[in-house]
């Protein structure tokens, strides 16, 4: 009888070892699926943040006009309008900064991050961008600020036709 019990105990030990291995494989699959879900949610959140910003700016004529005027104007607007513009720009740059950090940690891929921050290339030479960056750069994380400085120094050929004043067509 004693021999049979030890034999059953050994068999039970082997079965439990297999069960532990199978459960570890299952947990590994679940963690991988969870990480993918987190990456997808983070990518969606980064896109939605900027989508909402663009909709807010583009859906209200007064806000659109103020933003366009401030972005393209050589001179600062009234204190109130310039403050409103700086807050609009800072909202966008906080979203850009978020995508920067998500890309740095590998939560979103670099291509998505580059697509999100491509807007910086489009406005980098405009007077409003220069005013914003001079005044608000220090309010952002230094690593992100360095990244934007590099973007601002890059030679790029990005169409900024939308920000150029309309010229009358020749008759």
C-alpha positions as CSV (number, residue, x, y, z in Angstrom):
1,X,0.0,0.0,0.0
2,X,2.8,2.4,0.9
3,X,4.4,1.8,-2.5
4,X,1.2,2.7,-4.3
5,X,0.7,5.9,-2.4
6,X,4.2,7.1,-3.2
7,X,3.7,6.2,-6.8
8,X,0.4,8.2,-6.9
9,X,2.1,11.1,-5.2
10,X,4.8,11.1,-7.9
11,X,2.3,11.0,-10.6
12,X,0.3,13.8,-9.0
13,X,3.5,15.8,-8.7
14,X,4.3,15.4,-12.4
15,X,0.7,16.3,-13.4
16,X,0.8,19.4,-11.2
17,X,4.2,20.4,-12.7
18,X,2.6,20.2,-16.2
19,X,-0.4,22.2,-14.9
20,X,1.9,24.9,-13.6
21,X,3.7,25.1,-17.0
22,X,0.4,25.3,-18.9
23,X,-0.9,28.0,-16.6
24,X,2.3,30.0,-17.1
25,X,1.9,29.8,-20.8
26,X,-1.7,30.9,-20.5
27,X,-0.7,33.9,-18.3
28,X,2.0,34.8,-20.9
29,X,-0.6,34.8,-23.7
30,X,-2.9,36.9,-21.6
31,X,-0.2,39.4,-20.8
32,X,0.7,39.7,-24.4
33,X,-2.9,40.2,-25.4
34,X,-3.3,42.8,-22.6
35,X,-0.2,44.7,-23.8
36,X,-1.6,44.8,-27.3
37,X,-4.9,46.2,-26.0
38,X,-3.0,48.9,-24.0
39,X,-1.0,49.9,-27.1
40,X,-4.2,50.1,-29.2
41,X,-6.0,52.1,-26.6
42,X,-3.0,54.5,-26.2
43,X,-2.8,55.0,-30.0
44,X,-6.5,55.7,-30.1
45,X,-6.2,58.2,-27.1
46,X,-3.3,60.0,-28.8
47,X,-5.3,60.4,-32.0
48,X,-8.5,61.4,-30.3
49,X,-6.8,64.1,-28.2
50,X,-5.6,65.8,-31.4
51,X,-8.8,65.1,-33.3
52,X,-10.7,66.9,-30.6
53,X,-8.3,69.8,-30.6
54,X,-8.6,70.1,-34.4
55,X,-12.4,69.9,-34.2
56,X,-12.5,72.5,-31.5
57,X,-10.3,74.9,-33.5
58,X,-11.9,74.2,-36.9
59,X,-15.6,74.1,-35.8
60,X,-15.9,77.6,-34.4
61,X,-15.4,80.5,-36.9
62,X,-14.2,83.0,-34.2
63,X,-11.7,80.5,-32.8
64,X,-10.5,79.5,-36.2
65,X,-10.0,83.1,-37.3
66,X,-8.2,84.0,-34.0
67,X,-5.9,81.0,-34.3
68,X,-5.1,81.7,-38.0
69,X,-4.5,85.4,-37.3
70,X,-2.2,84.7,-34.4
71,X,-0.3,81.9,-36.1
72,X,0.4,84.0,-39.2
73,X,0.7,87.5,-37.7
74,X,4.2,89.0,-37.3
75,X,3.0,91.0,-34.3
76,X,1.4,89.6,-31.2
77,X,-2.4,90.3,-31.0
78,X,-4.1,91.9,-28.1
79,X,-3.1,90.5,-24.7
80,X,-6.4,88.5,-24.4
81,X,-6.2,87.1,-28.0
82,X,-2.5,86.3,-27.6
83,X,-3.3,84.5,-24.4
84,X,-6.1,82.5,-26.0
85,X,-3.8,81.6,-28.9
86,X,-1.0,80.5,-26.5
87,X,-3.5,78.3,-24.7
88,X,-4.7,76.7,-27.9
89,X,-1.1,76.0,-29.0
90,X,-0.2,74.7,-25.6
91,X,-3.2,72.3,-25.7
92,X,-1.9,70.9,-29.0
93,X,1.7,70.7,-27.7
94,X,0.6,68.8,-24.6
95,X,-1.0,66.2,-27.0
96,X,2.2,66.1,-29.0
97,X,4.2,65.6,-25.8
98,X,2.0,62.8,-24.8
99,X,2.5,61.0,-28.1
100,X,6.3,61.6,-27.7
101,X,6.3,59.8,-24.3
102,X,4.1,57.0,-25.6
103,X,6.5,56.5,-28.5
104,X,9.6,56.7,-26.2
105,X,8.2,53.9,-24.0
106,X,7.1,51.8,-27.0
107,X,3.4,52.1,-26.3
108,X,2.7,53.6,-29.7
109,X,4.9,53.1,-32.7
110,X,7.3,55.7,-34.0
111,X,5.4,56.1,-37.3
112,X,2.2,57.1,-35.6
113,X,4.1,59.5,-33.4
114,X,5.8,61.1,-36.4
115,X,2.4,61.4,-38.1
116,X,1.0,63.2,-35.1
117,X,3.9,65.6,-34.8
118,X,4.1,66.3,-38.5
119,X,1.9,69.3,-37.9
120,X,4.9,70.9,-36.2
121,X,6.8,70.8,-39.5
122,X,3.9,72.6,-41.2
123,X,3.9,75.6,-38.8
124,X,7.5,75.8,-37.7
125,X,8.4,78.8,-39.8
126,X,5.3,80.8,-38.9
127,X,5.6,83.8,-36.6
128,X,2.9,82.6,-34.2
129,X,4.8,79.3,-33.7
130,X,8.0,81.1,-33.0
131,X,6.2,83.3,-30.4
132,X,4.6,80.3,-28.8
133,X,7.8,78.3,-28.6
134,X,9.8,81.2,-27.2
135,X,7.2,81.8,-24.5
136,X,6.1,78.3,-23.6
137,X,9.0,75.9,-24.3
138,X,10.0,75.8,-20.7
139,X,6.5,74.6,-19.7
140,X,7.2,71.3,-21.4
141,X,9.4,68.3,-20.5
142,X,13.0,69.0,-21.4
143,X,13.3,65.8,-23.4
144,X,10.3,66.7,-25.5
145,X,11.5,70.3,-25.9
146,X,14.8,69.0,-27.2
147,X,12.9,66.8,-29.7
148,X,10.9,69.8,-30.9
149,X,14.0,71.9,-31.2
150,X,15.4,69.2,-33.5
151,X,12.2,69.2,-35.6
152,X,12.4,73.0,-35.9
153,X,16.0,72.8,-37.1
154,X,15.3,70.1,-39.7
155,X,15.1,71.1,-43.4
156,X,11.7,69.9,-44.6
157,X,9.5,70.6,-47.5
158,X,6.0,70.5,-46.0
159,X,3.2,72.3,-47.6
160,X,1.8,75.1,-45.5
161,X,-0.4,76.5,-48.1
162,X,-3.3,76.6,-45.7
163,X,-1.5,79.1,-43.6
164,X,-0.5,81.4,-46.4
165,X,-2.7,84.4,-47.1
166,X,-4.9,84.0,-50.1
167,X,-3.5,85.8,-53.1
168,X,-6.0,87.1,-55.7
169,X,-5.9,85.1,-58.9
170,X,-4.6,87.0,-62.0
171,X,-7.3,88.3,-64.2
